[in-house]
């Protein structure tokens, strides 16, 4: 069950990163008005990671989902326990390596997989 929770958390984080506006931009322009005065305008916009990086982001965002799915795919395999442990370690590594951008969103998935690795089957 914790492995399934881990997969759902990773999937939710990837969907959120794709669709929530996580980036904020500011555009400014200056022009000369009718009376010869300088007029400055600024606009704030928010964009998603998908809009910033395009399709290239799909691969990195699918990695934690695939890592969380491995133990579920190996459900009846004799090395299932090893797959759960490896998945927990790799998810934690992903969180630590990407912590300053999107990694913190995958921490619940790594935690749930850690719980799955500690359980006796």
C-alpha distances in whole Angstrom, upper triangle without the diagonal:
4,5,5,6,9,10,11,12,14,15,17,18,20,21,22,24,26,27,28,31,31,34,37,41,44,47,51,54,58,60,64,65,68,70,69,66,63,60,57,54,50,47,43,40,37,35,32,30,31,34,35,34,34,32,32,29,26,26,25,23,21,21,17,16,17,16,12,12,14,11,10,13,14,11,14,16,18,17,14,14,16,15,12,15,17,15,14,18,19,17,19,22,22,21,24,26,26,26,29,28,25,23,22,20,18,17,14,12,14,13,9,10,12,10,8,11,12,10,12,11
4,5,5,6,9,10,10,12,14,15,16,18,20,21,22,24,26,26,29,28,32,35,38,42,45,48,52,55,58,62,63,66,68,67,64,61,58,54,51,48,44,41,38,35,33,30,28,29,33,33,32,32,30,30,27,25,24,23,21,19,19,15,14,15,14,10,12,13,10,10,14,14,13,16,18,19,17,14,13,15,14,10,12,15,12,11,15,16,14,15,19,18,18,21,23,23,22,26,25,22,19,19,17,14,14,11,9,10,9,5,6,9,7,5,9,10,9,12,12
4,5,5,6,9,10,11,12,14,15,17,18,20,21,23,24,25,28,28,31,34,37,41,44,47,51,54,57,61,62,65,67,66,63,60,57,54,51,47,44,40,38,34,32,28,27,27,31,31,30,30,28,27,24,22,21,20,18,16,16,13,11,12,10,7,8,9,7,7,11,11,10,14,15,16,15,11,11,13,11,8,11,12,9,9,13,14,12,14,17,17,17,20,21,21,22,25,24,21,18,18,17,14,14,11,9,10,10,7,5,9,8,6,9,11,11,13,12
4,5,5,6,9,10,11,12,14,15,17,18,20,21,23,24,27,27,30,33,37,40,43,47,50,53,56,60,61,64,66,65,62,59,56,53,50,46,43,39,36,33,31,27,26,26,30,30,29,29,27,27,24,21,21,20,18,16,16,13,11,12,12,8,8,10,9,7,11,12,11,15,16,19,17,14,14,16,14,11,14,15,12,13,16,16,14,16,19,18,18,22,23,22,23,26,25,21,19,19,17,14,15,12,9,12,12,9,9,12,11,9,12,15,14,16,15
4,5,5,6,9,10,10,12,14,15,16,18,20,21,21,25,24,28,31,34,38,41,44,48,51,54,58,58,61,63,63,60,57,54,50,47,44,40,37,34,30,29,25,24,25,28,29,28,28,27,27,23,21,21,20,17,16,16,13,11,14,13,9,10,13,12,11,14,16,15,18,20,22,20,17,16,18,16,13,15,17,13,13,16,16,13,15,19,17,17,20,22,21,21,24,23,19,17,16,14,12,12,9,7,10,10,6,8,11,10,9,13,15,14,17,16
4,5,5,6,9,10,11,12,14,15,16,18,20,21,24,23,26,29,33,36,39,43,46,49,53,56,57,60,62,61,59,55,52,49,46,42,39,36,33,29,27,24,22,23,27,27,26,26,24,24,21,19,19,17,15,14,13,10,9,11,10,6,8,11,10,10,13,15,15,18,19,21,19,15,15,16,14,11,13,14,10,9,13,13,10,12,15,14,13,16,18,17,18,21,20,16,14,14,12,9,9,7,4,7,8,5,6,9,9,9,11,14,14,17,17
4,5,5,6,9,10,11,12,14,15,17,18,20,23,22,25,29,32,36,38,42,45,49,52,55,56,59,61,60,58,55,52,48,45,42,38,35,32,28,26,22,21,21,25,26,24,24,22,22,19,17,16,15,13,11,11,8,6,8,8,5,6,9,10,9,11,14,14,17,18,21,19,15,16,17,14,12,14,14,11,11,15,13,11,14,16,14,14,18,19,18,19,22,20,16,15,15,13,10,12,10,7,9,11,9,8,12,13,11,14,17,17,19,18
4,5,5,6,9,10,11,12,14,15,16,17,21,21,24,27,31,34,37,41,44,47,50,54,54,58,60,59,56,53,50,47,43,40,37,33,30,26,25,21,20,20,24,25,24,24,22,22,19,17,18,17,14,13,14,11,8,11,12,9,9,13,13,12,14,17,16,20,21,24,22,19,19,21,18,15,18,18,14,14,18,17,14,16,19,16,16,20,21,19,20,22,20,16,16,15,12,11,12,10,8,11,12,10,11,14,14,14,16,19,19,21,21
4,5,5,6,9,10,10,12,14,15,16,19,18,22,25,28,32,35,38,42,45,48,52,52,56,57,57,54,51,48,44,41,38,34,31,28,24,23,19,18,19,23,23,22,23,22,22,18,17,17,16,13,12,13,10,9,12,12,9,11,14,15,14,17,19,19,23,24,26,24,20,20,21,18,16,17,18,14,13,16,15,12,14,16,14,13,17,18,16,16,19,17,13,12,12,9,7,9,6,5,9,10,9,10,13,13,14,16,18,19,22,22
4,5,5,6,9,10,11,12,14,15,18,17,20,24,27,31,33,37,40,44,47,50,51,55,57,56,53,50,47,43,40,37,34,30,27,23,21,18,16,17,20,21,20,20,19,18,15,13,14,12,9,9,9,6,5,9,9,7,9,12,14,13,16,18,18,22,23,25,22,19,20,20,17,15,16,16,12,12,15,13,9,12,14,11,11,15,16,14,14,17,15,11,11,11,8,6,9,8,5,8,11,10,10,13,15,15,16,19,20,23,23
4,5,5,6,9,10,11,12,14,17,17,20,24,27,30,33,37,40,43,46,50,51,54,56,55,53,49,46,43,40,36,33,30,26,23,20,17,16,15,19,20,19,19,17,18,14,12,13,12,9,8,10,8,6,9,11,9,10,13,15,14,16,19,19,23,23,26,24,21,22,22,19,17,19,19,15,15,18,16,13,16,17,14,14,18,19,16,17,19,17,13,13,14,11,9,12,11,9,12,14,13,13,17,18,17,19,22,22,25,24
4,6,5,6,9,10,11,11,15,15,18,22,25,28,31,35,38,41,44,48,48,51,54,53,50,47,44,41,37,34,31,27,24,20,19,15,15,15,18,20,19,19,18,19,16,14,16,15,11,11,13,11,9,13,14,12,13,17,18,17,19,22,22,26,27,29,27,24,24,25,22,20,22,21,18,17,20,18,15,17,19,16,15,19,19,17,17,19,16,13,13,13,9,9,12,10,10,13,15,14,15,18,19,19,21,23,24,27,26
4,6,5,6,9,10,10,13,12,16,19,22,26,29,32,36,39,42,46,47,50,52,51,48,45,42,39,35,32,29,25,22,19,17,13,12,13,17,17,17,17,17,17,13,13,14,12,9,10,12,9,9,13,14,12,14,17,19,18,20,23,23,27,28,30,28,25,25,25,22,20,21,20,17,16,18,16,13,15,16,13,12,15,16,13,13,15,13,9,9,9,6,6,10,9,9,12,14,14,15,17,19,19,21,23,24,27,27
4,5,5,6,9,10,13,12,15,19,22,26,28,32,35,38,41,45,46,49,51,50,48,44,42,38,35,31,28,25,22,18,16,12,10,11,14,15,14,14,13,14,10,9,11,9,6,7,10,8,8,11,13,12,14,17,19,18,20,22,23,27,27,30,27,25,25,25,22,20,22,21,17,17,19,16,13,16,17,13,13,16,16,13,14,16,13,9,10,12,8,8,12,12,11,14,16,16,16,19,21,21,22,25,26,29,29
4,5,5,6,8,12,12,15,19,21,25,27,31,34,38,40,44,45,48,50,49,47,44,41,37,34,31,27,24,21,17,15,11,11,10,14,15,15,14,14,15,12,10,13,12,9,10,13,12,10,14,16,15,16,19,21,20,21,24,25,29,29,32,30,27,28,28,25,23,25,24,20,21,22,20,17,19,20,17,16,20,20,17,18,18,15,12,14,14,11,11,15,15,14,17,19,18,19,22,23,23,25,28,28,31,31
4,5,5,5,9,9,13,16,19,23,25,29,32,35,38,42,42,45,48,47,44,41,38,35,32,28,25,21,18,14,13,9,10,11,13,15,15,15,15,16,13,13,15,14,10,13,15,14,13,16,18,17,18,22,23,22,24,27,28,31,32,34,32,29,30,30,26,25,26,25,22,21,23,21,18,19,20,17,16,19,19,16,16,17,13,10,13,12,9,11,14,14,14,17,18,18,20,22,23,24,26,28,29,32,32
4,6,6,8,7,10,14,17,20,23,27,30,33,36,40,41,44,46,45,43,39,37,33,30,26,23,20,17,13,11,7,6,8,11,11,12,12,13,13,10,10,13,11,8,11,13,13,13,16,17,17,19,22,24,23,25,27,29,32,32,35,32,30,30,29,26,25,26,25,21,21,22,20,17,18,19,15,14,17,17,13,14,14,10,8,11,11,8,10,14,15,14,17,19,19,20,23,24,25,26,29,30,33,33
4,6,8,9,11,15,17,21,23,26,29,33,36,39,40,43,45,45,42,39,36,33,30,26,23,20,16,13,10,6,6,5,9,10,10,10,10,12,9,9,12,11,9,11,14,14,13,16,18,18,19,22,25,24,25,28,29,33,33,36,33,31,31,31,28,26,28,26,23,23,24,22,19,21,21,17,17,20,19,16,17,17,13,11,14,15,12,14,17,18,17,19,22,22,23,25,27,27,29,31,32,35,35
4,7,9,11,14,16,20,22,26,28,32,34,38,39,42,44,43,41,38,35,32,28,25,21,18,15,11,9,6,8,7,9,12,13,12,13,15,12,12,16,15,12,14,17,17,16,19,21,21,22,25,27,26,27,30,31,35,35,38,36,33,34,34,30,29,30,29,26,26,27,25,22,24,24,21,20,23,22,19,19,19,15,13,16,17,14,16,19,19,19,22,24,23,25,27,28,29,31,33,34,37,37
4,6,9,11,14,18,20,24,27,30,33,37,37,40,42,42,39,36,33,30,26,23,19,16,13,9,8,6,8,9,10,12,14,14,16,17,14,15,18,17,14,17,19,18,18,21,23,22,23,27,28,28,29,32,33,37,37,40,37,34,35,35,32,30,31,30,27,26,28,25,22,23,24,21,19,22,22,18,18,17,14,12,15,15,12,15,18,18,19,21,23,23,25,27,28,29,31,33,34,37,37
4,6,8,11,14,16,20,23,27,29,33,34,37,39,38,36,32,29,26,23,19,16,12,9,6,5,4,7,9,9,10,13,14,16,17,15,16,19,18,16,19,21,20,21,24,25,25,26,30,31,31,32,35,36,40,40,43,40,37,38,37,34,33,33,32,29,29,29,27,24,25,25,22,20,23,22,18,18,17,14,13,16,16,14,17,20,21,21,24,25,26,28,30,31,32,34,36,37,40,40
4,7,10,14,17,20,23,27,30,34,34,38,40,39,36,33,30,26,23,20,17,13,11,7,6,6,7,10,10,10,12,14,16,17,14,16,18,16,15,18,20,19,20,23,24,24,26,29,30,30,32,35,36,39,39,42,39,36,36,36,33,31,31,30,27,27,27,25,22,22,23,19,18,19,19,15,15,13,10,10,13,13,12,15,17,19,20,22,23,25,26,28,29,30,32,34,35,39,39
4,7,10,13,17,20,24,27,30,31,35,37,35,33,29,27,23,20,17,14,11,8,5,5,6,7,10,10,8,11,14,17,17,14,17,19,18,16,20,22,21,23,25,26,26,29,31,33,33,35,37,39,42,42,44,41,39,39,38,35,34,34,33,30,29,29,27,24,25,24,21,20,21,20,16,16,14,11,12,15,16,15,18,20,22,23,24,26,28,29,30,32,34,35,37,38,42,42
4,7,10,13,17,20,24,27,28,32,33,32,29,26,23,20,17,13,11,7,6,4,6,9,11,13,12,11,14,16,20,20,18,21,23,21,20,24,25,25,26,29,30,30,32,35,37,37,38,41,42,46,46,48,45,43,42,42,39,37,38,36,33,33,33,30,28,28,28,25,23,24,23,19,19,16,14,15,19,19,18,21,23,25,26,28,29,31,32,34,35,37,38,40,42,45,46
4,7,10,13,17,20,24,25,29,30,29,26,23,20,17,14,10,8,6,5,6,8,11,12,15,12,11,14,17,20,21,19,22,25,23,22,26,28,28,29,32,33,33,35,38,40,40,41,44,45,49,49,51,48,45,45,44,42,40,40,39,36,35,35,33,31,31,30,27,26,26,25,22,22,18,16,18,21,22,21,25,27,29,30,31,33,34,35,37,39,40,41,43,45,48,49
4,7,10,14,17,20,22,25,27,25,23,19,17,13,10,7,6,5,6,9,11,15,16,18,16,14,18,20,24,24,23,26,28,27,26,30,31,31,33,35,36,37,39,41,43,44,45,47,49,52,52,54,51,49,49,48,45,44,44,42,40,39,39,36,34,34,33,30,29,30,28,25,25,21,20,21,25,25,25,28,30,32,33,34,36,38,39,40,42,44,45,46,48,52,53
4,7,10,14,17,19,22,24,22,20,17,14,11,8,6,5,6,8,11,13,16,18,20,16,15,19,21,24,25,24,27,30,29,28,32,33,34,35,38,39,39,41,44,46,46,47,50,51,55,55,57,54,52,52,51,48,47,47,45,42,42,42,39,37,37,36,33,32,33,31,28,28,25,23,24,28,28,28,31,33,35,36,37,39,41,42,43,45,47,48,50,52,55,55
4,7,10,14,15,19,20,19,16,13,11,7,6,4,6,9,11,15,17,20,22,23,20,19,22,24,28,28,28,31,33,32,32,35,37,37,39,41,42,43,45,47,50,50,51,53,55,59,58,60,57,55,55,54,51,50,50,48,46,45,45,42,40,40,39,36,35,36,34,31,31,27,26,28,31,32,31,35,37,38,40,41,43,44,45,47,49,50,51,53,55,58,59
4,7,10,12,16,18,16,14,10,8,6,5,6,9,12,14,18,19,23,25,26,22,21,25,26,30,31,30,33,36,35,35,38,40,41,42,44,45,46,48,50,53,53,54,56,58,61,61,63,60,58,58,57,54,53,53,52,49,49,48,46,44,44,43,40,39,39,37,34,34,31,29,31,35,35,35,38,40,42,43,44,46,48,49,50,52,54,55,56,58,62,62
4,7,9,13,14,12,10,7,6,4,6,9,12,15,18,21,23,27,28,30,26,25,28,30,34,34,34,37,40,39,39,42,44,44,45,48,49,50,52,54,56,57,57,60,62,65,65,67,64,62,62,61,58,57,57,55,52,52,52,49,47,47,46,43,42,42,40,37,37,34,32,35,38,38,38,42,43,45,47,48,49,51,52,54,56,57,58,60,62,65,66
4,6,10,11,9,8,6,5,7,8,12,14,18,20,24,26,29,31,32,28,28,31,32,36,37,37,40,42,41,41,45,46,47,48,51,52,53,54,57,59,59,60,63,64,68,68,70,67,65,65,64,61,60,60,58,56,55,55,52,50,50,49,46,45,46,44,41,41,38,36,38,41,42,42,45,47,49,50,51,53,54,56,57,59,60,61,63,65,69,69
4,7,8,6,6,5,6,9,11,15,18,21,24,27,29,33,35,36,32,31,35,36,39,40,40,43,46,45,45,48,50,51,52,54,56,56,58,61,63,63,64,67,68,72,72,74,71,69,69,68,65,64,64,62,59,59,59,56,54,54,53,50,49,49,47,44,44,41,39,42,45,45,45,48,50,52,53,55,56,58,59,60,62,64,65,67,69,72,73
4,6,5,5,6,6,10,12,15,18,22,24,28,30,34,36,37,33,33,36,37,41,42,42,45,48,47,47,50,52,52,53,56,57,58,59,62,64,64,65,68,69,73,73,75,72,70,70,69,66,65,65,64,61,60,60,58,55,56,55,52,51,51,49,46,46,43,41,43,46,47,46,50,51,53,54,56,57,59,60,62,63,65,66,68,70,73,74
4,5,7,9,10,13,15,19,21,25,27,31,33,37,39,40,36,36,39,40,44,45,45,48,51,50,50,53,55,56,56,59,60,61,62,65,67,67,68,71,72,76,76,78,76,73,74,73,70,68,69,67,64,64,64,61,59,59,58,55,54,55,53,50,50,46,45,46,50,50,50,53,55,56,58,59,61,62,64,65,67,68,70,71,73,77,77
4,6,9,10,14,16,20,23,27,29,33,36,39,41,42,39,38,42,43,47,48,48,50,53,52,52,55,57,58,58,61,62,63,65,67,70,69,70,73,75,78,78,80,78,75,75,74,72,70,70,69,66,66,65,63,61,61,60,57,56,56,54,51,51,48,46,48,52,51,51,55,56,58,59,61,62,64,65,67,68,70,71,73,75,78,79
4,7,9,13,16,19,22,26,29,32,35,38,40,41,38,37,40,41,45,46,46,49,51,51,51,54,56,56,57,60,61,62,63,66,68,68,69,72,73,77,77,79,76,74,74,73,70,69,69,67,65,64,64,61,59,59,58,55,54,54,52,50,49,46,44,47,50,50,50,53,55,57,58,60,61,63,64,65,67,69,70,72,74,77,78
4,6,10,13,16,20,23,26,30,32,36,38,39,36,35,38,40,44,44,44,47,50,49,48,52,53,54,55,58,59,59,61,64,66,66,67,70,71,75,75,77,74,72,72,70,68,66,66,65,62,61,61,59,57,56,55,53,51,51,50,47,47,43,42,44,47,47,47,51,52,54,56,57,58,60,61,63,64,66,67,69,71,74,75
4,7,10,13,17,20,23,27,29,33,35,36,33,32,35,36,40,41,41,44,46,45,45,48,50,50,52,54,55,56,58,60,63,63,64,66,68,71,71,73,70,68,68,67,64,63,63,61,59,58,57,55,53,53,52,49,48,48,46,43,43,39,38,40,44,44,44,47,49,51,52,53,55,57,58,59,61,63,64,65,67,71,72
4,7,10,14,17,20,24,26,30,32,33,30,29,33,34,38,39,38,41,44,43,42,46,47,48,49,52,53,53,55,58,60,60,61,64,65,69,69,71,68,66,66,64,62,60,60,59,56,55,55,53,51,50,50,47,45,46,44,41,41,37,36,38,41,41,41,45,46,48,49,51,52,54,55,57,58,60,61,63,65,68,69
4,7,10,14,17,20,23,27,29,30,27,26,29,31,35,35,35,38,40,39,39,42,44,44,45,48,49,50,51,54,56,56,57,60,61,65,65,67,64,62,62,61,58,57,57,55,52,52,51,49,47,47,46,43,42,42,41,38,37,34,32,34,38,38,38,41,43,44,46,47,49,50,52,53,55,56,57,59,61,65,65
4,7,10,13,17,20,23,26,27,24,23,27,28,32,33,32,35,38,37,36,39,41,41,42,45,46,47,49,51,53,53,54,57,58,62,62,64,62,59,59,58,55,54,54,53,50,49,49,47,44,44,44,41,39,40,39,35,35,32,30,32,35,35,35,38,40,42,43,44,46,48,49,50,52,54,55,57,58,62,62
4,7,10,14,16,20,22,24,21,20,24,25,29,30,29,32,35,33,33,36,38,38,39,42,43,43,45,48,50,50,51,54,55,59,59,61,58,56,55,55,52,50,51,49,46,46,46,43,41,41,40,37,36,36,35,32,31,28,26,28,32,31,31,34,36,38,39,41,42,44,45,47,48,50,51,53,55,58,59
4,7,10,13,17,19,21,18,17,21,23,26,27,26,29,32,31,30,33,35,35,36,39,40,40,42,45,47,47,48,51,52,55,56,58,55,53,53,52,49,48,48,46,44,43,43,41,38,38,38,35,33,34,33,30,29,26,24,26,29,29,28,32,34,35,36,38,40,41,43,44,46,47,48,50,52,55,56
4,7,10,14,16,18,16,15,19,21,24,25,24,26,29,28,27,30,32,32,32,35,37,37,39,41,43,43,45,47,48,52,52,54,52,49,49,48,46,44,44,43,40,39,40,37,35,35,35,32,30,31,30,26,26,23,21,22,26,25,25,28,30,31,33,34,36,37,39,40,42,43,45,46,48,52,52
4,7,10,13,15,12,12,16,17,21,22,20,23,26,25,23,27,29,29,29,32,34,34,35,38,40,40,41,44,45,49,49,51,49,46,46,46,43,41,42,40,37,37,37,35,32,33,33,29,28,29,28,25,24,22,19,20,24,24,23,26,28,29,30,32,34,35,36,38,40,41,42,44,46,49,50
4,7,10,12,10,10,14,15,18,20,18,20,23,22,20,23,25,25,26,29,30,30,32,35,37,36,38,41,42,45,46,48,45,43,43,42,39,38,38,37,34,33,34,32,29,29,29,26,25,26,25,21,21,19,16,17,20,20,19,22,24,26,27,29,30,31,33,34,36,37,39,41,42,45,46
4,7,8,6,7,10,11,15,16,14,16,19,19,17,20,22,23,23,26,27,28,29,32,34,34,35,38,39,43,43,45,43,40,41,40,37,35,36,35,31,31,32,29,27,28,27,24,23,25,23,20,20,18,15,15,19,19,18,20,23,24,25,27,29,30,31,33,35,35,37,39,41,44,44
4,5,5,6,9,10,12,13,11,13,16,15,13,16,19,19,19,22,24,24,25,28,30,30,31,34,35,39,39,41,39,36,37,36,33,32,33,31,28,28,29,26,23,25,24,21,20,22,21,17,18,17,13,12,16,17,15,17,20,22,22,24,26,27,28,30,31,32,33,36,37,40,40
4,5,5,6,8,10,10,8,10,13,12,10,14,16,16,17,20,21,22,23,26,28,28,29,32,33,37,37,39,36,34,35,34,30,29,30,28,25,26,26,23,21,22,21,18,17,19,18,14,16,14,11,10,14,15,14,16,19,20,20,22,24,25,26,28,30,30,31,34,35,39,39
4,6,5,5,7,9,7,8,12,12,10,13,16,17,17,19,21,22,23,25,28,28,28,31,33,36,36,39,36,34,35,34,31,30,31,29,26,27,27,24,22,24,23,19,20,22,20,17,19,18,14,13,16,18,16,17,21,22,21,23,26,26,27,29,31,31,32,35,36,39,39
4,6,5,9,11,10,12,15,15,14,17,19,21,21,23,25,26,27,29,32,32,32,35,37,40,40,43,40,38,39,38,34,34,35,33,30,30,31,28,25,27,26,23,23,25,23,19,21,19,16,15,19,21,19,21,24,25,25,27,29,30,30,33,35,35,36,39,40,43,43
4,6,9,10,9,12,15,14,14,17,19,20,21,23,25,26,27,29,32,32,33,36,37,41,40,43,40,38,39,37,34,34,34,32,29,30,30,26,24,26,25,21,21,23,20,17,19,17,14,14,18,19,18,20,23,25,25,26,29,30,30,32,34,35,36,38,40,43,43
4,7,6,6,9,11,11,12,15,16,18,19,20,22,24,25,27,30,30,30,33,35,38,38,40,37,35,36,35,31,31,32,29,27,27,27,24,22,24,23,19,20,21,19,16,18,17,13,13,17,19,18,19,22,24,24,25,28,29,28,31,33,33,34,37,38,41,41
4,5,6,8,11,12,12,14,17,19,19,20,22,24,24,27,30,30,29,32,34,38,37,40,37,35,36,35,32,32,33,30,27,29,29,25,24,26,25,21,22,24,21,18,21,20,16,16,19,21,20,21,24,26,24,26,29,30,29,32,34,34,35,38,39,42,41
4,5,6,8,10,10,12,14,17,17,17,20,22,22,24,27,27,26,29,32,34,34,37,34,33,34,33,29,29,31,28,25,27,27,24,22,25,24,20,21,24,21,19,21,21,18,16,19,22,20,20,24,25,23,25,28,28,28,30,33,32,33,36,37,40,39
4,6,6,8,10,11,13,15,16,17,19,21,21,23,26,27,26,29,31,34,33,36,33,31,33,31,28,28,29,26,24,25,25,21,20,23,21,18,19,21,18,16,19,19,16,15,17,20,19,19,23,24,23,23,27,28,27,29,32,31,31,35,36,39,38
4,6,6,6,9,10,13,13,15,16,18,19,21,24,24,24,27,29,32,32,34,31,29,30,29,26,26,26,24,21,22,22,19,18,20,18,15,16,18,16,13,16,16,13,12,14,17,15,15,19,21,19,20,24,24,23,26,28,28,29,32,33,36,36
4,6,5,6,9,11,11,12,15,16,16,18,22,21,21,24,26,29,29,31,29,27,28,27,24,24,25,23,20,21,22,18,17,20,19,15,17,19,17,15,18,19,15,13,15,18,16,15,19,20,18,19,23,23,22,25,27,26,27,30,32,34,33
4,5,5,7,10,10,10,12,15,15,16,20,20,20,22,25,28,27,29,26,25,26,25,21,22,23,20,17,19,20,16,15,18,17,13,16,18,16,14,17,18,16,14,15,18,16,15,19,20,18,18,22,22,21,23,26,25,25,29,30,33,32
4,5,5,8,10,10,11,14,15,16,19,20,20,22,25,28,27,29,26,24,25,24,20,20,21,18,16,17,17,13,12,15,13,10,12,14,12,10,14,15,12,10,11,14,13,12,16,18,15,16,19,20,19,21,24,23,24,27,29,31,31
4,5,7,7,9,11,12,13,15,18,19,19,22,24,27,26,29,26,24,25,24,20,20,21,19,16,17,17,14,12,15,14,11,12,15,13,11,14,15,12,9,10,13,11,10,14,15,13,14,18,18,17,20,22,22,23,26,27,30,29
4,6,5,6,9,10,10,12,16,16,16,18,20,24,23,26,23,21,22,21,18,18,19,17,14,16,17,13,12,15,15,12,14,17,15,14,16,18,16,13,13,16,13,12,15,16,13,14,18,18,16,19,22,21,21,25,26,28,27
4,5,5,6,9,10,11,14,15,15,17,19,23,22,24,21,19,20,19,15,15,16,14,11,13,13,10,9,12,12,9,11,14,13,12,15,17,15,12,12,15,13,11,14,15,12,13,16,16,15,17,20,19,19,22,24,26,26
4,5,5,6,9,10,12,14,14,16,18,22,21,23,20,18,18,17,14,13,14,12,9,10,11,8,6,10,10,7,9,12,12,11,13,16,14,11,10,12,11,8,10,11,8,9,13,13,11,14,16,16,16,19,21,23,23
4,5,5,6,9,11,11,12,15,16,20,20,22,20,17,18,18,14,14,15,14,10,12,14,11,9,13,14,11,12,16,16,15,16,19,17,14,13,15,12,9,12,12,9,11,14,13,12,15,17,16,17,20,21,23,22
4,5,5,6,10,10,10,12,15,18,17,20,17,15,17,16,12,12,14,12,9,12,14,11,10,14,14,12,14,17,17,16,19,21,19,16,15,17,16,13,15,15,12,12,16,15,13,16,18,16,17,20,21,23,22
4,5,6,8,10,10,12,14,17,16,18,15,13,14,13,9,9,11,9,6,8,10,7,7,10,11,10,12,15,15,15,17,20,19,16,14,16,15,11,13,14,10,10,13,12,10,12,15,13,13,17,18,20,20
4,6,7,8,10,11,12,16,16,18,15,13,13,13,10,8,11,10,6,8,11,9,8,11,13,11,13,16,17,16,18,21,20,16,14,16,14,10,12,11,8,8,11,10,7,11,13,11,12,15,16,18,17
4,6,5,6,9,10,14,14,16,15,12,13,14,10,10,13,12,9,11,14,12,11,15,16,15,16,19,20,19,21,24,23,19,18,19,17,14,16,15,11,12,15,12,10,14,15,13,14,17,17,19,17
4,5,5,6,9,12,11,13,11,9,11,11,7,8,10,9,7,10,12,11,11,15,16,15,17,20,20,20,22,25,24,21,19,21,19,16,17,17,13,13,16,14,11,14,15,12,13,16,17,18,16
4,5,5,6,10,9,11,9,6,8,9,5,5,9,9,7,10,12,12,12,15,17,17,18,21,22,22,23,27,26,23,21,22,20,17,17,16,13,13,15,12,9,12,13,9,10,13,13,14,12
4,5,5,9,10,13,12,8,11,12,9,9,12,13,11,13,16,15,15,18,20,19,20,23,24,24,25,29,27,24,22,23,21,18,19,17,14,15,16,13,11,14,14,11,12,16,15,16,13
4,6,8,9,12,11,9,12,13,9,10,14,13,12,15,17,16,16,20,21,20,22,25,25,25,27,30,29,25,24,25,23,20,21,20,17,17,19,17,14,17,18,14,15,19,18,18,16
4,6,5,8,7,5,9,10,7,9,12,12,11,14,16,16,17,20,21,21,23,25,26,26,28,31,30,27,25,27,25,22,22,21,18,18,19,17,14,17,17,13,14,17,16,16,13
4,6,9,9,6,9,11,9,10,13,14,13,15,18,18,18,21,23,23,24,27,28,28,30,33,32,29,27,27,26,22,23,21,18,18,19,16,14,16,16,12,13,16,14,14,11
4,7,9,7,10,12,11,12,15,16,16,18,21,21,22,24,26,26,28,30,31,32,33,36,36,32,30,31,30,26,27,25,22,22,23,20,17,19,19,15,16,18,16,15,12
4,5,5,9,10,9,11,14,14,15,17,19,19,21,23,24,25,27,29,30,31,32,36,35,32,30,31,30,26,26,25,22,22,23,20,17,19,19,16,15,18,17,15,13
4,6,8,9,10,12,13,14,15,18,19,20,21,23,25,26,28,29,30,32,33,37,36,33,31,32,31,27,27,27,23,22,23,21,18,19,19,16,15,17,16,14,11
4,6,5,6,9,10,11,12,14,15,16,18,20,21,22,24,26,27,28,30,33,33,30,28,29,28,25,25,24,21,20,21,19,16,17,17,14,12,15,15,14,12
4,5,5,6,9,10,10,12,14,15,16,18,20,21,22,24,25,27,28,31,31,28,25,26,26,22,22,21,18,17,18,16,13,14,15,11,10,13,12,12,10
4,5,5,6,9,10,11,13,14,15,17,18,20,21,23,24,26,27,30,30,28,25,25,25,21,21,20,17,16,16,15,11,12,12,9,7,10,9,9,8
4,5,5,6,8,10,11,12,14,15,16,18,20,21,22,24,25,29,29,27,24,25,25,21,20,20,17,15,17,16,12,12,14,11,8,11,12,12,12
4,5,5,6,9,10,10,12,14,15,16,18,20,21,22,23,27,27,24,21,23,22,19,19,18,15,14,15,14,11,12,14,11,9,12,13,14,13
4,6,5,6,9,10,10,12,14,15,16,18,20,21,22,26,25,23,20,20,20,16,16,15,12,11,12,11,7,8,10,7,5,9,10,11,11
4,5,5,6,9,10,11,12,14,15,17,18,20,21,24,25,22,19,20,20,17,16,16,13,11,12,12,8,7,10,8,5,8,10,12,12
4,5,5,6,8,10,10,12,14,15,16,18,19,23,23,21,18,19,20,16,16,17,14,11,13,13,10,10,13,11,9,12,14,16,16
4,5,5,6,8,10,10,12,14,15,16,18,21,21,18,15,17,17,13,13,14,10,8,11,11,7,9,11,10,9,12,14,16,16
4,6,5,6,9,10,11,12,14,15,16,20,20,18,14,15,15,12,11,11,9,6,8,8,5,5,9,8,7,10,12,15,16
4,6,5,6,9,10,11,12,14,15,19,19,18,14,15,16,13,12,13,11,8,10,12,9,8,12,12,9,12,15,17,18
4,5,5,6,9,10,10,12,14,17,17,15,12,14,15,12,12,14,11,8,12,13,10,10,14,14,12,15,18,20,20
4,5,5,6,9,10,11,12,15,15,13,10,11,12,8,8,10,8,5,9,10,8,9,12,12,12,15,17,20,20
4,5,5,6,9,10,10,14,15,13,9,10,12,9,7,10,9,5,8,11,9,9,12,13,12,14,17,20,21
4,5,5,6,8,10,13,14,13,9,12,13,11,10,13,12,9,12,14,12,12,16,16,15,17,20,23,24
4,5,5,6,8,11,11,10,7,10,11,8,9,12,11,9,12,14,13,13,17,17,17,19,22,25,25
4,6,5,5,9,10,8,4,6,8,6,6,10,9,8,10,13,12,13,16,17,17,19,21,25,26
4,6,5,8,10,10,7,8,11,10,9,13,13,10,12,16,15,14,18,19,18,20,23,26,28
4,6,8,9,10,7,10,12,11,12,15,15,13,15,18,17,17,21,22,21,23,26,29,30
4,6,6,6,4,8,10,9,11,14,14,13,15,18,18,18,21,22,22,24,27,30,31
4,6,6,4,5,9,9,9,13,14,12,14,17,17,17,20,22,22,23,26,30,31
4,7,7,8,10,12,12,16,17,16,18,21,21,21,24,26,26,27,30,33,35
4,6,8,9,11,12,15,16,16,18,21,21,22,24,26,26,28,30,34,35
4,6,6,7,10,12,13,13,16,17,18,19,22,23,23,25,28,31,32
4,5,5,7,10,10,10,12,15,15,16,18,20,20,22,24,28,29
4,5,5,8,10,10,11,14,15,15,17,19,20,21,24,27,28
4,6,7,8,10,11,13,14,16,17,19,20,22,23,27,28
4,6,5,6,9,10,11,12,14,16,17,19,20,24,24
4,5,5,6,9,10,10,12,14,15,16,19,22,23
4,5,5,6,9,10,11,12,14,15,17,20,21
4,5,5,6,9,10,11,12,14,16,19,19
4,6,5,6,9,10,10,12,14,18,19
4,5,5,6,9,10,11,13,16,18
4,5,5,6,9,10,11,14,15
4,5,5,6,9,10,13,14
4,5,5,6,9,12,14
4,5,5,6,10,12
4,5,5,8,9
4,6,8,9
4,7,9
4,6
4
